[in-house]
Amino acid sequence: MLEFKIVKVALESHLNKMTERNEHLFEVDLDKDELWNLYLDSIPVEDNPIFRQRREFDCSCCRHFIKSIGNVVEIKDGVITTVWDFETTEPKWNNVVKKLSDYVKSKAVSDVLI
């Protein structure tokens, strides 16, 4: 079973570092529903069973976060880093965040966030 707390702690730490070391963060132009579906589809089926009507990791809190912050990047010395560029101690989650990072990096920067 995947432990979401591992991802949450690593993601919070990474996002805090991004905001601390940058005056500005940026957004990329992407389809937020597509990003959300990529997140859900990247979690192995055996680790994301359907609970009643939805998959286990299909919650409104995660969906809101991904649609609000999932497209945020930093640009430092010409290198783009996404909110998904971090590692966890859970290899299956590393695969999920890598797919999200690759997707975000494939899109064009479109706006300043902060």
LOKELO-586060 format. One record per atom (N, C-alpha, C, CB): residue number from 1; chain; atom name; x, y, z. Coordinates in steps of 0.001 Angstrom, whole numbers, always signed. Atoms other than C-alpha are relative to their C-alpha. Glycine has a CB too. Example, Ala and Ser with C-alpha at 12.3 -4.5 7.8 and 13.67 -1.06 7.14 Angstrom:
% residues 2
{1 "A" "N" {+890 -1190 +0}} {1 "A" "CA" {+12300 -4500 +7800}} {1 "A" "C" {+900 +1200 +0}} {1 "A" "CB" {-992 +27 +1246}} {2 "A" "N" {-820 -1190 -60}} {2 "A" "CA" {+13670 -1060 +7140}} {2 "A" "C" {-770 +1090 +730}} {2 "A" "CB" {+414 +462 -1415}} 
% end
This chain:
% residues 114
{1 "A" "N" {+835 -1176 +0}} {1 "A" "CA" {+0 +0 +0}} {1 "A" "C" {+888 +1251 +0}} {1 "A" "CB" {-955 -8 +1218}} {2 "A" "N" {-745 -1249 +69}} {2 "A" "CA" {+1304 +3445 -900}} {2 "A" "C" {-340 +889 +1193}} {2 "A" "CB" {-298 +732 -1318}} {3 "A" "N" {+171 -904 -1132}} {3 "A" "CA" {+1796 +5842 +1968}} {3 "A" "C" {+71 +1436 -502}} {3 "A" "CB" {+1077 -259 +1096}} {4 "A" "N" {+61 -1350 +548}} {4 "A" "CA" {+651 +9302 +892}} {4 "A" "C" {+751 +1018 +855}} {4 "A" "CB" {-1439 +427 -147}} {5 "A" "N" {-694 -948 -877}} {5 "A" "CA" {+2187 +11034 +3930}} {5 "A" "C" {+1445 +220 -452}} {5 "A" "CB" {-25 -501 +1452}} {6 "A" "N" {-1374 -107 +491}} {6 "A" "CA" {+5630 +10342 +2442}} {6 "A" "C" {+70 +1060 -1099}} {6 "A" "CB" {+507 -1372 -527}} {7 "A" "N" {+41 -971 +1097}} {7 "A" "CA" {+4721 +12323 -671}} {7 "A" "C" {-332 +1386 +529}} {7 "A" "CB" {-1029 -422 -1064}} {8 "A" "N" {+431 -1296 -536}} {8 "A" "CA" {+2986 +15086 +1266}} {8 "A" "C" {+1148 +740 +673}} {8 "A" "CB" {-1142 -192 +994}} {9 "A" "N" {-1109 -632 -712}} {9 "A" "CA" {+5999 +15784 +3485}} {9 "A" "C" {+1088 +432 -990}} {9 "A" "CB" {+586 -966 +1061}} {10 "A" "N" {-1033 -340 +983}} {10 "A" "CA" {+8469 +15700 +579}} {10 "A" "C" {-443 +1155 -895}} {10 "A" "CB" {+344 -1225 -857}} {11 "A" "N" {+529 -1057 +853}} {11 "A" "CA" {+6238 +17897 -1584}} {11 "A" "C" {-31 +1342 +733}} {11 "A" "CB" {-1402 -366 -486}} {12 "A" "N" {+27 -1236 -790}} {12 "A" "CA" {+5703 +20475 +1167}} {12 "A" "C" {+1396 +573 +178}} {12 "A" "CB" {-636 -253 +1367}} {13 "A" "N" {-1383 -440 -187}} {13 "A" "CA" {+9433 +20646 +1845}} {13 "A" "C" {+552 +602 -1292}} {13 "A" "CB" {+883 -1178 +460}} {14 "A" "N" {-487 -470 +1302}} {14 "A" "CA" {+10246 +21042 -1858}} {14 "A" "C" {-646 +1336 -373}} {14 "A" "CB" {-285 -1052 -1095}} {15 "A" "N" {+707 -1236 +334}} {15 "A" "CA" {+7594 +23727 -2395}} {15 "A" "C" {+462 +1153 +896}} {15 "A" "CB" {-1522 -201 +133}} {16 "A" "N" {-506 -1034 -906}} {16 "A" "CA" {+8772 +25647 +686}} {16 "A" "C" {+1374 +495 -441}} {16 "A" "CB" {+71 -536 +1434}} {17 "A" "N" {-1330 -393 +479}} {17 "A" "CA" {+12343 +25625 -630}} {17 "A" "C" {-106 +834 -1277}} {17 "A" "CB" {+872 -1248 -252}} {18 "A" "N" {+190 -763 +1239}} {18 "A" "CA" {+11145 +26835 -4022}} {18 "A" "C" {-417 +1433 +306}} {18 "A" "CB" {-1053 -676 -897}} {19 "A" "N" {+482 -1347 -309}} {19 "A" "CA" {+9317 +29790 -2480}} {19 "A" "C" {+1032 +803 +776}} {19 "A" "CB" {-1296 -73 +793}} {20 "A" "N" {-1023 -696 -774}} {20 "A" "CA" {+12186 +30631 -123}} {20 "A" "C" {+1140 +523 -883}} {20 "A" "CB" {+560 -928 +1068}} {21 "A" "N" {-1169 -377 +796}} {21 "A" "CA" {+14865 +30774 -2812}} {21 "A" "C" {-336 +803 -1257}} {21 "A" "CB" {+750 -1232 -394}} {22 "A" "N" {+402 -719 +1199}} {22 "A" "CA" {+12862 +32601 -5479}} {22 "A" "C" {-903 +1168 +325}} {22 "A" "CB" {-692 -930 -962}} {23 "A" "N" {+891 -1149 -110}} {23 "A" "CA" {+11314 +36010 -5720}} {23 "A" "C" {-1274 -250 -798}} {23 "A" "CB" {+701 +1283 -489}} {24 "A" "N" {+1143 +304 +860}} {24 "A" "CA" {+9034 +34692 -8463}} {24 "A" "C" {-49 -1501 -303}} {24 "A" "CB" {+77 +816 -1315}} {25 "A" "N" {+266 +1323 +544}} {25 "A" "CA" {+7520 +31335 -9310}} {25 "A" "C" {-889 +226 -1208}} {25 "A" "CB" {-674 -968 +1064}} {26 "A" "N" {+721 -150 +1253}} {26 "A" "CA" {+5842 +30720 -12635}} {26 "A" "C" {-1002 -1130 -179}} {26 "A" "CB" {+973 +41 -1177}} {27 "A" "N" {+969 +1024 +378}} {27 "A" "CA" {+2952 +28778 -14115}} {27 "A" "C" {+250 -397 -1447}} {27 "A" "CB" {-1462 +505 +194}} {28 "A" "N" {-30 +434 +1389}} {28 "A" "CA" {+2961 +26699 -17245}} {28 "A" "C" {-1435 -179 -475}} {28 "A" "CB" {+817 -1320 -165}} {29 "A" "N" {+1324 +121 +602}} {29 "A" "CA" {+14 +26551 -19611}} {29 "A" "C" {-270 -1474 -282}} {29 "A" "CB" {-110 +850 -1308}} {30 "A" "N" {+351 +1402 +209}} {30 "A" "CA" {-1563 +23112 -19393}} {30 "A" "C" {-1461 -227 +324}} {30 "A" "CB" {+883 -919 +853}} {31 "A" "N" {+1363 +419 -299}} {31 "A" "CA" {-4878 +21325 -19192}} {31 "A" "C" {+5 -619 +1400}} {31 "A" "CB" {-544 -1016 -1080}} {32 "A" "N" {-53 +453 -1386}} {32 "A" "CA" {-5415 +20917 -15440}} {32 "A" "C" {-746 -1306 +221}} {32 "A" "CB" {-563 +1059 +905}} {33 "A" "N" {+681 +1296 -77}} {33 "A" "CA" {-7881 +18072 -15922}} {33 "A" "C" {+916 -1112 -507}} {33 "A" "CB" {-1316 +26 -816}} {34 "A" "N" {-943 +984 +527}} {34 "A" "CA" {-5261 +16273 -17986}} {34 "A" "C" {+1086 -315 +1039}} {34 "A" "CB" {+641 +515 -1311}} {35 "A" "N" {-991 +206 -1053}} {35 "A" "CA" {-2698 +16777 -15199}} {35 "A" "C" {-593 -851 +1122}} {35 "A" "CB" {+497 +1355 +555}} {36 "A" "N" {+680 +771 -1046}} {36 "A" "CA" {-5197 +15444 -12639}} {36 "A" "C" {-147 -1464 -419}} {36 "A" "CB" {-1388 +610 +307}} {37 "A" "N" {+158 +1377 +479}} {37 "A" "CA" {-5944 +12375 -14754}} {37 "A" "C" {+1331 -719 -117}} {37 "A" "CB" {-701 -11 -1342}} {38 "A" "N" {-1331 +599 +48}} {38 "A" "CA" {-2230 +11780 -15304}} {38 "A" "C" {+430 -444 +1388}} {38 "A" "CB" {+1020 +988 -582}} {39 "A" "N" {-298 +365 -1386}} {39 "A" "CA" {-1763 +11793 -11527}} {39 "A" "C" {-707 -1311 +369}} {39 "A" "CB" {-429 +1137 +965}} {40 "A" "N" {+762 +1196 -362}} {40 "A" "CA" {-4536 +9243 -11020}} {40 "A" "C" {+460 -1225 -780}} {40 "A" "CB" {-1484 +232 -236}} {41 "A" "N" {-381 +1128 +851}} {41 "A" "CA" {-3447 +7072 -13936}} {41 "A" "C" {+1435 -462 +217}} {41 "A" "CB" {-189 +369 -1442}} {42 "A" "N" {-1389 +366 -259}} {42 "A" "CA" {+210 +7075 -12829}} {42 "A" "C" {+159 -861 +1242}} {42 "A" "CB" {+840 +1239 +138}} {43 "A" "N" {-39 +827 -1207}} {43 "A" "CA" {-579 +5408 -9519}} {43 "A" "C" {-363 -1423 -404}} {43 "A" "CB" {-977 +546 +1112}} {44 "A" "N" {+302 +1383 +377}} {44 "A" "CA" {-402 +1639 -9963}} {44 "A" "C" {-1396 -434 +460}} {44 "A" "CB" {+1051 -939 +585}} {45 "A" "N" {+1378 +428 -270}} {45 "A" "CA" {-3880 +86 -10094}} {45 "A" "C" {-95 -769 +1318}} {45 "A" "CB" {-523 -870 -1153}} {46 "A" "N" {+48 +803 -1224}} {46 "A" "CA" {-3055 -2336 -7292}} {46 "A" "C" {+168 +852 +1265}} {46 "A" "CB" {+1082 -1074 -44}} {47 "A" "N" {-179 -896 -1143}} {47 "A" "CA" {-2176 +622 -5033}} {47 "A" "C" {-1071 +1090 +73}} {47 "A" "CB" {+1369 +640 -65}} {48 "A" "N" {+1035 -1027 +52}} {48 "A" "CA" {-5198 +2738 -5953}} {48 "A" "C" {-1359 -628 -305}} {48 "A" "CB" {+348 +1065 -1056}} {49 "A" "N" {+1265 +698 +264}} {49 "A" "CA" {-8256 +486 -5641}} {49 "A" "C" {-1201 +934 +123}} {49 "A" "CB" {-162 -1176 +960}} {50 "A" "N" {+1243 -768 -94}} {50 "A" "CA" {-11771 +1780 -6048}} {50 "A" "C" {-604 -227 +1380}} {50 "A" "CB" {-1010 -406 -1128}} {51 "A" "N" {+663 +22 -1304}} {51 "A" "CA" {-13331 +2638 -2702}} {51 "A" "C" {-1371 +610 -209}} {51 "A" "CB" {+826 +781 +1107}} {52 "A" "N" {+1378 -380 +308}} {52 "A" "CA" {-17088 +2844 -3117}} {52 "A" "C" {-109 +392 -1468}} {52 "A" "CB" {-470 +1162 +910}} {53 "A" "N" {+155 -432 +1394}} {53 "A" "CA" {-17159 +4950 -6317}} {53 "A" "C" {+1288 +503 -627}} {53 "A" "CB" {-1034 +1074 -84}} {54 "A" "N" {-1224 -600 +525}} {54 "A" "CA" {-13704 +6494 -6662}} {54 "A" "C" {+1217 -784 +447}} {54 "A" "CB" {+120 +1455 +445}} {55 "A" "N" {-1261 +593 -418}} {55 "A" "CA" {-10124 +5384 -6501}} {55 "A" "C" {+442 +631 +1313}} {55 "A" "CB" {+1085 +180 -1087}} {56 "A" "N" {-418 -436 -1331}} {56 "A" "CA" {-8459 +5724 -3128}} {56 "A" "C" {+642 +1390 -5}} {56 "A" "CB" {+971 -1003 +584}} {57 "A" "N" {-705 -1283 +27}} {57 "A" "CA" {-6263 +8694 -4132}} {57 "A" "C" {-737 +1059 -817}} {57 "A" "CB" {+1394 -191 -561}} {58 "A" "N" {+847 -942 +736}} {58 "A" "CA" {-9109 +10459 -5956}} {58 "A" "C" {-830 +794 +1012}} {58 "A" "CB" {-929 -750 -1029}} {59 "A" "N" {+712 -797 -1006}} {59 "A" "CA" {-9999 +13013 -3296}} {59 "A" "C" {-21 +1466 -420}} {59 "A" "CB" {+661 -153 +1396}} {60 "A" "N" {+151 -1405 +381}} {60 "A" "CA" {-11110 +16623 -3551}} {60 "A" "C" {+1188 +846 +450}} {60 "A" "CB" {-1284 +566 +586}} {61 "A" "N" {-1169 -750 -477}} {61 "A" "CA" {-8131 +17875 -1517}} {61 "A" "C" {+1162 -141 -984}} {61 "A" "CB" {+428 -492 +1407}} {62 "A" "N" {-1077 +228 +976}} {62 "A" "CA" {-5593 +16287 -3889}} {62 "A" "C" {-332 +668 -1333}} {62 "A" "CB" {+234 -1515 -210}} {63 "A" "N" {+413 -589 +1276}} {63 "A" "CA" {-7571 +17404 -6933}} {63 "A" "C" {+158 +1521 +34}} {63 "A" "CB" {-1463 -379 -321}} {64 "A" "N" {-126 -1451 -132}} {64 "A" "CA" {-7714 +20998 -5670}} {64 "A" "C" {+1474 +418 -30}} {64 "A" "CB" {-667 +483 +1307}} {65 "A" "N" {-1420 -330 -28}} {65 "A" "CA" {-3973 +21038 -4939}} {65 "A" "C" {+608 -120 -1395}} {65 "A" "CB" {+744 -912 +986}} {66 "A" "N" {-596 +235 +1315}} {66 "A" "CA" {-3009 +19575 -8316}} {66 "A" "C" {-478 +1032 -1006}} {66 "A" "CB" {-332 -1408 -495}} {67 "A" "N" {+520 -986 +953}} {67 "A" "CA" {-5281 +21922 -10226}} {67 "A" "C" {+430 +1428 +349}} {67 "A" "CB" {-1522 -78 -49}} {68 "A" "N" {-415 -1340 -405}} {68 "A" "CA" {-4106 +24956 -8209}} {68 "A" "C" {+1511 +215 -85}} {68 "A" "CB" {-465 +269 +1405}} {69 "A" "N" {-1449 -160 -142}} {69 "A" "CA" {-383 +24336 -7760}} {69 "A" "C" {+791 -950 -900}} {69 "A" "CB" {+400 -222 +1444}} {70 "A" "N" {-700 +1031 +771}} {70 "A" "CA" {+460 +21383 -10022}} {70 "A" "C" {+777 +488 -1212}} {70 "A" "CB" {-970 -994 -449}} {71 "A" "N" {-679 -529 +1191}} {71 "A" "CA" {+1627 +23602 -12880}} {71 "A" "C" {+1053 +1056 +346}} {71 "A" "CB" {-1022 +597 -956}} {72 "A" "N" {-958 -1017 -447}} {72 "A" "CA" {+4041 +25739 -10822}} {72 "A" "C" {+1434 -467 -221}} {72 "A" "CB" {-222 +334 +1484}} {73 "A" "N" {-1420 +270 +238}} {73 "A" "CA" {+7712 +25947 -11751}} {73 "A" "C" {+845 +1159 +514}} {73 "A" "CB" {+270 -237 -1506}} {74 "A" "N" {-985 -1046 -240}} {74 "A" "CA" {+10803 +27865 -10798}} {74 "A" "C" {+964 -15 -1172}} {74 "A" "CB" {+751 -204 +1366}} {75 "A" "N" {-1017 -97 +1041}} {75 "A" "CA" {+13350 +29097 -13305}} {75 "A" "C" {+1227 +620 +651}} {75 "A" "CB" {-499 +850 -1241}} {76 "A" "N" {-1235 -448 -639}} {76 "A" "CA" {+16876 +29400 -11959}} {76 "A" "C" {+1158 -343 -917}} {76 "A" "CB" {+187 -651 +1407}} {77 "A" "N" {-1138 +184 +907}} {77 "A" "CA" {+19909 +29907 -14194}} {77 "A" "C" {-407 -754 -1261}} {77 "A" "CB" {+1129 -747 +710}} {78 "A" "N" {+486 +606 +1227}} {78 "A" "CA" {+17822 +28839 -17169}} {78 "A" "C" {-527 -1419 +143}} {78 "A" "CB" {+1073 +6 -990}} {79 "A" "N" {+469 +1365 -246}} {79 "A" "CA" {+16781 +25538 -15558}} {79 "A" "C" {-1392 +65 +625}} {79 "A" "CB" {+993 -782 +928}} {80 "A" "N" {+1361 +60 -524}} {80 "A" "CA" {+13099 +24784 -14971}} {80 "A" "C" {-112 -1172 +972}} {80 "A" "CB" {-1037 -137 -1154}} {81 "A" "N" {+274 +1017 -1018}} {81 "A" "CA" {+12193 +22911 -11800}} {81 "A" "C" {-1477 +85 +330}} {81 "A" "CB" {+889 +200 +1289}} {82 "A" "N" {+1433 +34 -298}} {82 "A" "CA" {+8602 +21833 -11191}} {82 "A" "C" {-226 -312 +1473}} {82 "A" "CB" {-717 -1041 -883}} {83 "A" "N" {+337 +398 -1374}} {83 "A" "CA" {+6804 +21288 -7902}} {83 "A" "C" {+133 -1512 +164}} {83 "A" "CB" {-1436 +452 +363}} {84 "A" "N" {-85 +1465 -33}} {84 "A" "CA" {+7118 +17596 -8810}} {84 "A" "C" {+1428 -518 -37}} {84 "A" "CB" {-765 -581 -1155}} {85 "A" "N" {-1401 +439 +78}} {85 "A" "CA" {+10931 +17516 -8919}} {85 "A" "C" {+585 -254 +1380}} {85 "A" "CB" {+845 +1041 -734}} {86 "A" "N" {-507 +436 -1300}} {86 "A" "CA" {+11560 +15767 -5632}} {86 "A" "C" {-92 -1520 +42}} {86 "A" "CB" {-803 +657 +1189}} {87 "A" "N" {+54 +1455 -162}} {87 "A" "CA" {+12129 +12199 -4493}} {87 "A" "C" {-548 -338 +1376}} {87 "A" "CB" {+1401 -636 -197}} {88 "A" "N" {+508 +513 -1273}} {88 "A" "CA" {+10469 +10200 -1783}} {88 "A" "C" {+717 -1313 +288}} {88 "A" "CB" {-1564 -200 -37}} {89 "A" "N" {-570 +1304 -329}} {89 "A" "CA" {+11484 +7016 -38}} {89 "A" "C" {-862 -1131 -545}} {89 "A" "CB" {+159 -145 +1511}} {90 "A" "N" {+932 +974 +580}} {90 "A" "CA" {+8627 +5266 -1869}} {90 "A" "C" {+186 -27 -1515}} {90 "A" "CB" {-1482 +347 +371}} {91 "A" "N" {-286 +45 +1439}} {91 "A" "CA" {+9739 +4161 -5372}} {91 "A" "C" {-1232 +163 -897}} {91 "A" "CB" {+667 -1297 -328}} {92 "A" "N" {+1202 -136 +838}} {92 "A" "CA" {+6174 +3926 -6712}} {92 "A" "C" {-439 +1459 -82}} {92 "A" "CB" {-1152 -868 +556}} {93 "A" "N" {+348 -1424 +44}} {93 "A" "CA" {+5513 +7555 -5752}} {93 "A" "C" {+1002 +772 -837}} {93 "A" "CB" {-64 +586 +1416}} {94 "A" "N" {-996 -668 +838}} {94 "A" "CA" {+8791 +8587 -7389}} {94 "A" "C" {-386 -85 -1466}} {94 "A" "CB" {+1388 -614 +216}} {95 "A" "N" {+458 +167 +1382}} {95 "A" "CA" {+7390 +7213 -10651}} {95 "A" "C" {-1156 +955 -309}} {95 "A" "CB" {-435 -1458 -249}} {96 "A" "N" {+1147 -892 +191}} {96 "A" "CA" {+4179 +9228 -10217}} {96 "A" "C" {+484 +1438 -159}} {96 "A" "CB" {-991 -111 +1188}} {97 "A" "N" {-440 -1398 +65}} {97 "A" "CA" {+5931 +12545 -9513}} {97 "A" "C" {+894 +251 -1210}} {97 "A" "CB" {+742 +382 +1282}} {98 "A" "N" {-829 -151 +1208}} {98 "A" "CA" {+8398 +11930 -12367}} {98 "A" "C" {-887 +218 -1227}} {98 "A" "CB" {+904 -1249 -206}} {99 "A" "N" {+920 -166 +1130}} {99 "A" "CA" {+5517 +11555 -14833}} {99 "A" "C" {-645 +1388 +19}} {99 "A" "CB" {-1089 -1091 +30}} {100 "A" "N" {+591 -1331 -111}} {100 "A" "CA" {+3897 +14740 -13517}} {100 "A" "C" {+1023 +1073 -366}} {100 "A" "CB" {-536 +235 +1425}} {101 "A" "N" {-1063 -959 +320}} {101 "A" "CA" {+7205 +16610 -13734}} {101 "A" "C" {+257 +49 -1503}} {101 "A" "CB" {+1295 -365 +744}} {102 "A" "N" {-247 +56 +1451}} {102 "A" "CA" {+7827 +15456 -17304}} {102 "A" "C" {-1121 +686 -773}} {102 "A" "CB" {+141 -1460 -468}} {103 "A" "N" {+1140 -618 +668}} {103 "A" "CA" {+4328 +16540 -18319}} {103 "A" "C" {+59 +1522 +133}} {103 "A" "CB" {-1320 -537 +582}} {104 "A" "N" {-59 -1446 -231}} {104 "A" "CA" {+4674 +19991 -16739}} {104 "A" "C" {+1147 +620 -793}} {104 "A" "CB" {+166 +304 +1506}} {105 "A" "N" {-1160 -527 +735}} {105 "A" "CA" {+8139 +20488 -18281}} {105 "A" "C" {-215 +11 -1510}} {105 "A" "CB" {+1234 -819 +325}} {106 "A" "N" {+260 +36 +1444}} {106 "A" "CA" {+6712 +19690 -21711}} {106 "A" "C" {-854 +1183 -458}} {106 "A" "CB" {-692 -1308 -376}} {107 "A" "N" {+883 -1127 +310}} {107 "A" "CA" {+4502 +22802 -21529}} {107 "A" "C" {+755 +1320 +114}} {107 "A" "CB" {-1224 +5 +937}} {108 "A" "N" {-634 -1322 +22}} {108 "A" "CA" {+5341 +26476 -22046}} {108 "A" "C" {-358 +808 +1245}} {108 "A" "CB" {-415 +770 -1261}} {109 "A" "N" {+244 -921 -1101}} {109 "A" "CA" {+5726 +28942 -19186}} {109 "A" "C" {-914 +1099 -518}} {109 "A" "CB" {+1338 +588 +571}} {110 "A" "N" {+1003 -935 +496}} {110 "A" "CA" {+2752 +31273 -19427}} {110 "A" "C" {-253 +1203 +902}} {110 "A" "CB" {-1273 -719 -204}} {111 "A" "N" {+358 -1092 -895}} {111 "A" "CA" {+2527 +33502 -16343}} {111 "A" "C" {+882 -41 +1242}} {111 "A" "CB" {-1491 -77 +390}} {112 "A" "N" {-668 -88 -1278}} {112 "A" "CA" {+4102 +34673 -13112}} {112 "A" "C" {-1027 -334 +1082}} {112 "A" "CB" {+631 +1417 +218}} {113 "A" "N" {+901 +364 -1097}} {113 "A" "CA" {+2556 +33102 -10003}} {113 "A" "C" {+193 +965 +1162}} {113 "A" "CB" {+247 -1462 +461}} {114 "A" "N" {-312 -946 -1091}} {114 "A" "CA" {+4301 +35080 -7242}} {114 "A" "C" {+1320 +664 -295}} {114 "A" "CB" {+48 -715 +1387}} 
% end
